[in-house]
Amino acid sequence: MTLAEYNKSVDEYADRLYLFIVKNIQDTEEARDIVQETYTRLWSRIEEVSALKVKSYLFSTAYHVMIDIIRKEKRKIEYRQTMQQDSIHHDNYSDVLEILHEAINKLPEIQRSVILLRDYEGYSYDEIAEITGLSESQVKVYIFRGRMYLKKYLGKIETII
């Protein structure tokens, strides 16, 4: 990979990478750090990574950095989620997108990640498997289960109204 290709990868993928991480961890500062770490790792392996595979490398690396951070800060995140759940009031919502985000945030970490990669980023099952280190069949199962949860959650009329 050349310096120009590296710079092009920053221009093309940094924002999408950031959005993917923010949707997963809901911490903008931490997401910036993860994107920075991802591009630092790419820079250290610039000779080894092909420009054709850079998108997959970036999302895969960001995913693994995110998982490492989540594991290190699991207790802090669980506490933060508990506090958020306690502070959320369940008034009637009229914004379907807000309800969808709330539903996605309630998914287990792995289901949320694969659904975001598939439905928001447009990755194929085999690309998601490569990024997450799961088998393609595991990816399909997690996406199916996540979508079933979302369907059930969004299917409640009192949630939408």
Rosetta constraint file for C-alpha pairs under 8 A:
AtomPair CA 1 CA 5 HARMONIC 6.06 0.50
AtomPair CA 1 CA 6 HARMONIC 6.75 0.50
AtomPair CA 1 CA 46 HARMONIC 5.68 0.50
AtomPair CA 1 CA 47 HARMONIC 5.74 0.50
AtomPair CA 1 CA 48 HARMONIC 7.45 0.50
AtomPair CA 1 CA 49 HARMONIC 6.26 0.50
AtomPair CA 1 CA 50 HARMONIC 5.54 0.50
AtomPair CA 1 CA 51 HARMONIC 5.43 0.50
AtomPair CA 2 CA 6 HARMONIC 6.21 0.50
AtomPair CA 2 CA 46 HARMONIC 7.47 0.50
AtomPair CA 2 CA 47 HARMONIC 7.89 0.50
AtomPair CA 3 CA 7 HARMONIC 6.19 0.50
AtomPair CA 4 CA 8 HARMONIC 6.08 0.50
AtomPair CA 5 CA 9 HARMONIC 6.13 0.50
AtomPair CA 5 CA 51 HARMONIC 6.41 0.50
AtomPair CA 6 CA 10 HARMONIC 6.46 0.50
AtomPair CA 6 CA 43 HARMONIC 7.82 0.50
AtomPair CA 6 CA 46 HARMONIC 7.71 0.50
AtomPair CA 6 CA 51 HARMONIC 7.82 0.50
AtomPair CA 7 CA 11 HARMONIC 6.36 0.50
AtomPair CA 8 CA 12 HARMONIC 6.05 0.50
AtomPair CA 9 CA 13 HARMONIC 5.69 0.50
AtomPair CA 9 CA 14 HARMONIC 7.42 0.50
AtomPair CA 9 CA 54 HARMONIC 7.15 0.50
AtomPair CA 9 CA 55 HARMONIC 7.52 0.50
AtomPair CA 10 CA 14 HARMONIC 5.14 0.50
AtomPair CA 10 CA 39 HARMONIC 7.89 0.50
AtomPair CA 11 CA 15 HARMONIC 7.95 0.50
AtomPair CA 13 CA 17 HARMONIC 5.87 0.50
AtomPair CA 13 CA 55 HARMONIC 7.07 0.50
AtomPair CA 14 CA 18 HARMONIC 6.06 0.50
AtomPair CA 14 CA 35 HARMONIC 7.07 0.50
AtomPair CA 15 CA 19 HARMONIC 6.21 0.50
AtomPair CA 16 CA 20 HARMONIC 6.12 0.50
AtomPair CA 16 CA 121 HARMONIC 7.90 0.50
AtomPair CA 17 CA 21 HARMONIC 6.31 0.50
AtomPair CA 17 CA 35 HARMONIC 6.78 0.50
AtomPair CA 17 CA 58 HARMONIC 7.71 0.50
AtomPair CA 17 CA 59 HARMONIC 6.58 0.50
AtomPair CA 17 CA 62 HARMONIC 7.52 0.50
AtomPair CA 18 CA 22 HARMONIC 6.07 0.50
AtomPair CA 18 CA 31 HARMONIC 6.03 0.50
AtomPair CA 18 CA 32 HARMONIC 6.63 0.50
AtomPair CA 18 CA 35 HARMONIC 6.18 0.50
AtomPair CA 19 CA 23 HARMONIC 6.05 0.50
AtomPair CA 20 CA 24 HARMONIC 6.50 0.50
AtomPair CA 20 CA 116 HARMONIC 7.04 0.50
AtomPair CA 20 CA 117 HARMONIC 7.62 0.50
AtomPair CA 20 CA 121 HARMONIC 7.91 0.50
AtomPair CA 21 CA 25 HARMONIC 6.14 0.50
AtomPair CA 21 CA 26 HARMONIC 7.67 0.50
AtomPair CA 21 CA 31 HARMONIC 5.53 0.50
AtomPair CA 21 CA 34 HARMONIC 7.74 0.50
AtomPair CA 21 CA 62 HARMONIC 7.58 0.50
AtomPair CA 21 CA 63 HARMONIC 7.66 0.50
AtomPair CA 21 CA 66 HARMONIC 7.38 0.50
AtomPair CA 22 CA 26 HARMONIC 4.74 0.50
AtomPair CA 22 CA 27 HARMONIC 5.93 0.50
AtomPair CA 22 CA 28 HARMONIC 5.94 0.50
AtomPair CA 22 CA 31 HARMONIC 5.55 0.50
AtomPair CA 23 CA 116 HARMONIC 7.92 0.50
AtomPair CA 24 CA 105 HARMONIC 7.64 0.50
AtomPair CA 24 CA 109 HARMONIC 7.37 0.50
AtomPair CA 24 CA 112 HARMONIC 6.87 0.50
AtomPair CA 24 CA 113 HARMONIC 6.49 0.50
AtomPair CA 25 CA 31 HARMONIC 7.42 0.50
AtomPair CA 26 CA 31 HARMONIC 7.93 0.50
AtomPair CA 27 CA 31 HARMONIC 6.03 0.50
AtomPair CA 28 CA 32 HARMONIC 6.22 0.50
AtomPair CA 29 CA 33 HARMONIC 6.37 0.50
AtomPair CA 30 CA 34 HARMONIC 6.19 0.50
AtomPair CA 31 CA 35 HARMONIC 6.21 0.50
AtomPair CA 32 CA 36 HARMONIC 6.10 0.50
AtomPair CA 33 CA 37 HARMONIC 6.06 0.50
AtomPair CA 34 CA 38 HARMONIC 6.02 0.50
AtomPair CA 34 CA 62 HARMONIC 6.29 0.50
AtomPair CA 34 CA 65 HARMONIC 6.45 0.50
AtomPair CA 34 CA 66 HARMONIC 6.55 0.50
AtomPair CA 35 CA 39 HARMONIC 6.29 0.50
AtomPair CA 35 CA 62 HARMONIC 6.52 0.50
AtomPair CA 36 CA 40 HARMONIC 6.12 0.50
AtomPair CA 37 CA 41 HARMONIC 6.16 0.50
AtomPair CA 37 CA 62 HARMONIC 7.87 0.50
AtomPair CA 37 CA 65 HARMONIC 7.73 0.50
AtomPair CA 38 CA 42 HARMONIC 6.27 0.50
AtomPair CA 38 CA 58 HARMONIC 6.40 0.50
AtomPair CA 38 CA 61 HARMONIC 5.93 0.50
AtomPair CA 38 CA 62 HARMONIC 5.43 0.50
AtomPair CA 38 CA 65 HARMONIC 7.42 0.50
AtomPair CA 39 CA 43 HARMONIC 6.03 0.50
AtomPair CA 39 CA 58 HARMONIC 7.43 0.50
AtomPair CA 40 CA 44 HARMONIC 6.29 0.50
AtomPair CA 41 CA 45 HARMONIC 6.37 0.50
AtomPair CA 42 CA 46 HARMONIC 5.69 0.50
AtomPair CA 42 CA 49 HARMONIC 7.51 0.50
AtomPair CA 42 CA 58 HARMONIC 7.38 0.50
AtomPair CA 45 CA 49 HARMONIC 6.25 0.50
AtomPair CA 49 CA 53 HARMONIC 6.86 0.50
AtomPair CA 49 CA 54 HARMONIC 6.52 0.50
AtomPair CA 49 CA 57 HARMONIC 7.70 0.50
AtomPair CA 50 CA 54 HARMONIC 6.15 0.50
AtomPair CA 53 CA 57 HARMONIC 6.15 0.50
AtomPair CA 54 CA 58 HARMONIC 5.97 0.50
AtomPair CA 55 CA 59 HARMONIC 6.29 0.50
AtomPair CA 56 CA 60 HARMONIC 5.92 0.50
AtomPair CA 56 CA 127 HARMONIC 7.24 0.50
AtomPair CA 56 CA 130 HARMONIC 7.94 0.50
AtomPair CA 56 CA 131 HARMONIC 6.62 0.50
AtomPair CA 57 CA 61 HARMONIC 5.90 0.50
AtomPair CA 57 CA 131 HARMONIC 7.53 0.50
AtomPair CA 58 CA 62 HARMONIC 5.97 0.50
AtomPair CA 59 CA 63 HARMONIC 5.95 0.50
AtomPair CA 59 CA 131 HARMONIC 6.42 0.50
AtomPair CA 60 CA 64 HARMONIC 6.28 0.50
AtomPair CA 60 CA 130 HARMONIC 7.28 0.50
AtomPair CA 60 CA 131 HARMONIC 3.99 0.50
AtomPair CA 60 CA 132 HARMONIC 6.36 0.50
AtomPair CA 61 CA 65 HARMONIC 6.09 0.50
AtomPair CA 61 CA 131 HARMONIC 7.61 0.50
AtomPair CA 62 CA 66 HARMONIC 5.97 0.50
AtomPair CA 63 CA 67 HARMONIC 6.20 0.50
AtomPair CA 63 CA 131 HARMONIC 7.16 0.50
AtomPair CA 63 CA 132 HARMONIC 6.86 0.50
AtomPair CA 64 CA 68 HARMONIC 6.18 0.50
AtomPair CA 64 CA 132 HARMONIC 7.45 0.50
AtomPair CA 65 CA 69 HARMONIC 6.29 0.50
AtomPair CA 66 CA 70 HARMONIC 6.09 0.50
AtomPair CA 67 CA 71 HARMONIC 6.11 0.50
AtomPair CA 68 CA 72 HARMONIC 6.29 0.50
AtomPair CA 69 CA 73 HARMONIC 6.08 0.50
AtomPair CA 70 CA 74 HARMONIC 5.43 0.50
AtomPair CA 70 CA 77 HARMONIC 7.56 0.50
AtomPair CA 73 CA 77 HARMONIC 6.19 0.50
AtomPair CA 74 CA 78 HARMONIC 6.08 0.50
AtomPair CA 75 CA 79 HARMONIC 6.14 0.50
AtomPair CA 76 CA 80 HARMONIC 6.17 0.50
AtomPair CA 77 CA 81 HARMONIC 6.08 0.50
AtomPair CA 78 CA 82 HARMONIC 6.13 0.50
AtomPair CA 79 CA 83 HARMONIC 6.21 0.50
AtomPair CA 80 CA 84 HARMONIC 6.16 0.50
AtomPair CA 81 CA 85 HARMONIC 6.08 0.50
AtomPair CA 82 CA 86 HARMONIC 6.21 0.50
AtomPair CA 83 CA 87 HARMONIC 6.24 0.50
AtomPair CA 84 CA 88 HARMONIC 6.12 0.50
AtomPair CA 92 CA 158 HARMONIC 7.82 0.50
AtomPair CA 92 CA 159 HARMONIC 7.25 0.50
AtomPair CA 92 CA 160 HARMONIC 7.51 0.50
AtomPair CA 92 CA 161 HARMONIC 5.92 0.50
AtomPair CA 93 CA 99 HARMONIC 7.37 0.50
AtomPair CA 93 CA 159 HARMONIC 7.41 0.50
AtomPair CA 93 CA 160 HARMONIC 6.44 0.50
AtomPair CA 93 CA 161 HARMONIC 6.23 0.50
AtomPair CA 94 CA 160 HARMONIC 6.77 0.50
AtomPair CA 94 CA 161 HARMONIC 6.38 0.50
AtomPair CA 95 CA 99 HARMONIC 6.56 0.50
AtomPair CA 96 CA 100 HARMONIC 6.12 0.50
AtomPair CA 96 CA 160 HARMONIC 6.72 0.50
AtomPair CA 97 CA 101 HARMONIC 6.20 0.50
AtomPair CA 98 CA 102 HARMONIC 6.18 0.50
AtomPair CA 99 CA 103 HARMONIC 6.16 0.50
AtomPair CA 99 CA 154 HARMONIC 7.74 0.50
AtomPair CA 99 CA 159 HARMONIC 7.63 0.50
AtomPair CA 99 CA 160 HARMONIC 7.30 0.50
AtomPair CA 100 CA 104 HARMONIC 6.13 0.50
AtomPair CA 100 CA 150 HARMONIC 7.87 0.50
AtomPair CA 100 CA 154 HARMONIC 7.40 0.50
AtomPair CA 101 CA 105 HARMONIC 6.06 0.50
AtomPair CA 102 CA 106 HARMONIC 6.49 0.50
AtomPair CA 103 CA 107 HARMONIC 6.86 0.50
AtomPair CA 103 CA 150 HARMONIC 6.23 0.50
AtomPair CA 103 CA 153 HARMONIC 6.72 0.50
AtomPair CA 103 CA 154 HARMONIC 7.61 0.50
AtomPair CA 104 CA 112 HARMONIC 6.22 0.50
AtomPair CA 104 CA 150 HARMONIC 7.14 0.50
AtomPair CA 105 CA 112 HARMONIC 7.22 0.50
AtomPair CA 107 CA 111 HARMONIC 6.16 0.50
AtomPair CA 107 CA 112 HARMONIC 5.53 0.50
AtomPair CA 107 CA 146 HARMONIC 6.72 0.50
AtomPair CA 107 CA 149 HARMONIC 7.78 0.50
AtomPair CA 108 CA 112 HARMONIC 6.12 0.50
AtomPair CA 109 CA 113 HARMONIC 6.20 0.50
AtomPair CA 110 CA 114 HARMONIC 6.28 0.50
AtomPair CA 110 CA 142 HARMONIC 7.33 0.50
AtomPair CA 111 CA 115 HARMONIC 6.05 0.50
AtomPair CA 111 CA 142 HARMONIC 5.20 0.50
AtomPair CA 111 CA 143 HARMONIC 6.14 0.50
AtomPair CA 111 CA 145 HARMONIC 7.51 0.50
AtomPair CA 111 CA 146 HARMONIC 5.47 0.50
AtomPair CA 112 CA 116 HARMONIC 6.06 0.50
AtomPair CA 112 CA 146 HARMONIC 7.12 0.50
AtomPair CA 113 CA 117 HARMONIC 6.13 0.50
AtomPair CA 114 CA 118 HARMONIC 6.02 0.50
AtomPair CA 114 CA 128 HARMONIC 6.72 0.50
AtomPair CA 114 CA 139 HARMONIC 6.72 0.50
AtomPair CA 114 CA 142 HARMONIC 7.07 0.50
AtomPair CA 114 CA 143 HARMONIC 6.24 0.50
AtomPair CA 115 CA 119 HARMONIC 5.65 0.50
AtomPair CA 115 CA 120 HARMONIC 7.44 0.50
AtomPair CA 115 CA 143 HARMONIC 5.62 0.50
AtomPair CA 115 CA 146 HARMONIC 7.06 0.50
AtomPair CA 115 CA 147 HARMONIC 7.79 0.50
AtomPair CA 116 CA 120 HARMONIC 4.93 0.50
AtomPair CA 116 CA 121 HARMONIC 6.44 0.50
AtomPair CA 117 CA 121 HARMONIC 4.86 0.50
AtomPair CA 117 CA 122 HARMONIC 6.29 0.50
AtomPair CA 117 CA 123 HARMONIC 5.79 0.50
AtomPair CA 117 CA 128 HARMONIC 6.72 0.50
AtomPair CA 118 CA 122 HARMONIC 4.83 0.50
AtomPair CA 118 CA 123 HARMONIC 4.94 0.50
AtomPair CA 118 CA 124 HARMONIC 6.52 0.50
AtomPair CA 118 CA 125 HARMONIC 7.38 0.50
AtomPair CA 118 CA 128 HARMONIC 7.34 0.50
AtomPair CA 119 CA 123 HARMONIC 7.72 0.50
AtomPair CA 123 CA 127 HARMONIC 5.91 0.50
AtomPair CA 123 CA 128 HARMONIC 6.20 0.50
AtomPair CA 124 CA 128 HARMONIC 6.24 0.50
AtomPair CA 125 CA 129 HARMONIC 6.15 0.50
AtomPair CA 125 CA 136 HARMONIC 5.92 0.50
AtomPair CA 125 CA 139 HARMONIC 6.58 0.50
AtomPair CA 125 CA 140 HARMONIC 6.98 0.50
AtomPair CA 126 CA 130 HARMONIC 6.22 0.50
AtomPair CA 126 CA 136 HARMONIC 5.63 0.50
AtomPair CA 127 CA 131 HARMONIC 6.19 0.50
AtomPair CA 128 CA 132 HARMONIC 6.01 0.50
AtomPair CA 128 CA 134 HARMONIC 7.93 0.50
AtomPair CA 128 CA 136 HARMONIC 7.70 0.50
AtomPair CA 128 CA 139 HARMONIC 7.06 0.50
AtomPair CA 129 CA 133 HARMONIC 5.48 0.50
AtomPair CA 129 CA 134 HARMONIC 4.83 0.50
AtomPair CA 129 CA 135 HARMONIC 5.41 0.50
AtomPair CA 129 CA 136 HARMONIC 5.24 0.50
AtomPair CA 129 CA 139 HARMONIC 6.22 0.50
AtomPair CA 130 CA 134 HARMONIC 7.00 0.50
AtomPair CA 130 CA 135 HARMONIC 7.98 0.50
AtomPair CA 134 CA 138 HARMONIC 6.07 0.50
AtomPair CA 134 CA 139 HARMONIC 6.43 0.50
AtomPair CA 135 CA 139 HARMONIC 6.34 0.50
AtomPair CA 136 CA 140 HARMONIC 6.32 0.50
AtomPair CA 137 CA 141 HARMONIC 6.22 0.50
AtomPair CA 138 CA 142 HARMONIC 6.15 0.50
AtomPair CA 139 CA 143 HARMONIC 6.11 0.50
AtomPair CA 140 CA 144 HARMONIC 6.02 0.50
AtomPair CA 141 CA 145 HARMONIC 6.08 0.50
AtomPair CA 142 CA 146 HARMONIC 5.96 0.50
AtomPair CA 143 CA 147 HARMONIC 6.00 0.50
AtomPair CA 144 CA 148 HARMONIC 6.10 0.50
AtomPair CA 145 CA 149 HARMONIC 6.23 0.50
AtomPair CA 146 CA 150 HARMONIC 6.21 0.50
AtomPair CA 147 CA 151 HARMONIC 5.96 0.50
AtomPair CA 148 CA 152 HARMONIC 6.09 0.50
AtomPair CA 149 CA 153 HARMONIC 5.95 0.50
AtomPair CA 150 CA 154 HARMONIC 5.83 0.50
AtomPair CA 151 CA 155 HARMONIC 5.62 0.50
AtomPair CA 152 CA 156 HARMONIC 6.78 0.50
AtomPair CA 153 CA 159 HARMONIC 7.64 0.50
AtomPair CA 154 CA 159 HARMONIC 6.63 0.50
AtomPair CA 154 CA 160 HARMONIC 6.93 0.50
AtomPair CA 155 CA 159 HARMONIC 7.81 0.50
AtomPair CA 156 CA 160 HARMONIC 7.00 0.50
AtomPair CA 157 CA 161 HARMONIC 6.19 0.50
